[in-house]
């Protein structure tokens, strides 16, 4: 810790949603971290759900999982991928959690019969949560991203809490960064700043003045536009920063550094620092992403393929793994329910790797089985995660072991051959959350396995988000036929990973390795899978040339 007490940065958004507050928050964290400061980032979501765990991915994209087993917004994935910090339940807050906490206190009589109100009770709880990370661990800077858009009724208590807290923290102990959109009017060939002005005016009407403006735009902002925004929005000209769309989000920290955003923030926080951030490794990574030496095609078979954000961590893991292999991974999204025995070769015949994604429910499950079968029978590199491993187990049971009615208990509660099942001690638990394995769990990998080779060690910890397990009653049958358990939980003996003996690269895991993948440390299994896909592509190309 370089500072005597923590400084606070608040990130808000206006005009429109999806401006990239999470990426900007993560980028600022990365820049400060590269200057030697200890940083953490937290997300405040204004929805009333306790967490996104039960939200349909079409509603909110991927549900990310922290090491301690908290289901949270996908922006926490950005925080971890950019900085390699480990987030916890204290890094994610929703209105649902706030109100739940307040109501529990009220029922316990902690308010002594007083009327519970938004001010001060809700705002006090929000302020407590904002400062909680600083109370549990020493950080130089704590960044709080406020979800939603300024002006939304749901966001009002958070903005009010920021207003109060900034007054309490005192001058130069906090900075507020506001993101707004500068649309380009093609008819007039002109960038329009009025939406930004209105957004800042709305923020000011709620008692908060931004210190820094990050303006999202399709085109670079001329100097006169920046000065106009600075004048009308009451910020210094150097604190107006543009955020133009980039080929990769990993260029954003470099763009922010080019505009000296980190210098501006530190100055406004009263921190005297004329140093330079160490971005050498970051620039090297970005160079690999932008200028790959090779390209490989991989099919992602899933049920939410219309919405890439449903697989955000997986997509980013492929970018990390691609950079590690000096290649561009082109992901082809294949809807599982569109795959049949008759068309699977047409759907997957041109790819060099098959990835079967996590998910739940029966929709598209049979299509996933066909994708697994195709990869197994044609020696195409295969990687299955969570339900992807379960699909591999069911497919193998049906088509290799001859258990034609083999199934997962999730899909068919009455199946006579539940090769995927809930553990015996969980069967009486009625609440779904009670049967889920969430967060980091240990796994022991078998020496000589492809998984152990990928990690370079035999003892690992990976995060889980599932409730059904491989049924170990069938393990002997599987292993005699060639599907081997190569990863097990050291405490429970539960099977965590399986591989095929006579296959170039066929790995299924119940855990979610994508949650640990970062720019600095790409997920080992993704790196190994991409490498195997490149090797398959090389051999396939050689065969095609030889046949001509």
Secondary structure, 3 states (H helix, E strand, C coil): CCCCCCEEEEEEECCCCCCCHHHHHHHHHHHHHHCCCCEEEEEEECCCCCCHHHCCHHHHCCCEECCCCCEECCHHHHHHHHHCCCCCHHHEEEHHHHHHHHHHHHHCCCCCCCCCCHHHHHHHHHHHHHHHHHHHCCCCEEEEEECCCCCCHHHHHHHHHHHHHHHHHCCCCEEEEEEEECCEECCCCEECCHHHHHHHHHHHHCCCCCCEEEEEECCCCCHHHHHHHHHHHCCCHHHEEEEECCCCHHHHHHHHHHCCHHHHHHHHCCCCCCCCCCCHHHHHHHHHHHCCCEEEEEEEEECCCCCHHHHHHHHHHHHHHHHHCCEEEEEEEEEHHHCCCCCHHHHHCCCCCEEECCCCCCCCHHHHHHHHHHHHHCCCCEEEECHHHHHHHHHHHHHCCCCCCEEECCCCCCCCEEEEECCHHHCCCCCHHHHCEEEEEEEEECCCCHHHHHHCCCEEEEEEEECCEECHHHHHHHHHHCEEEEEECCCCCCEEEEEECCCCCEEEECCCHHHHCCCCCCCHHHHHHHHHHHHHHHHHHHHHHHHC
